Amino acid sequence: MKTFSIKPSEIQKKWILIDADGLVLGRLAAKVATILRGKEKPTYTPHMDMGDNVIVINAEKVYLTGNKRDTKTYYWHTGYPGGIKSRVASDMLEGKFPERVIEKAVKRMLPGGPLSRKQMTNLRIYKGQNHPHEGQSPEILSIGDINKKNTRRVR
């Protein structure tokens, strides 16, 4: 039996829409990372960008379990001496760019390298219900229906 390796001309990409309202962040990010890599397809080839395009809406309504909303801290460095900065997840979700919480979670679940950076360009995250990709007619994926642990009620 020969090992199957797909050619770039044979790759079929589709558009998938996910509503993040009430979904657990880690479970959502794991599912999105799997779709971006294309691991759910029977023709999966590790060195090719064959994942689907993913649209995530309602990014600000994602749910963090436990005390993570108040204690999970994101760090970055400005490049200057003593320039370490931090921000808590609740500040990011209530701030100007709540999409970054989902973006960082998905990015950190992908392997590092040029292919991973290319696959991240297939992810579009939006605050609110509206998105400009109606023309691609995305199919809706309901992650909450897959497993009851994927959704939580906001307390």
Secondary structure as UniProt FT lines:
FT   HELIX           8..10
FT   STRAND          15..19
FT   TURN            21..22
FT   STRAND          23..24
FT   HELIX           25..37
FT   TURN            38..40
FT   TURN            42..43
FT   TURN            46..47
FT   STRAND          53..57
FT   HELIX           59..61
FT   TURN            66..67
FT   HELIX           68..71
FT   STRAND          73..77
FT   TURN            81..82
FT   STRAND          84..88
FT   HELIX           89..94
FT   HELIX           99..107
FT   TURN            108..109
FT   HELIX           114..120
FT   TURN            121..122
FT   STRAND          123..125
FT   HELIX           134..136
FT   STRAND          139..140
FT   HELIX           143..145
FT   HELIX           148..150
//
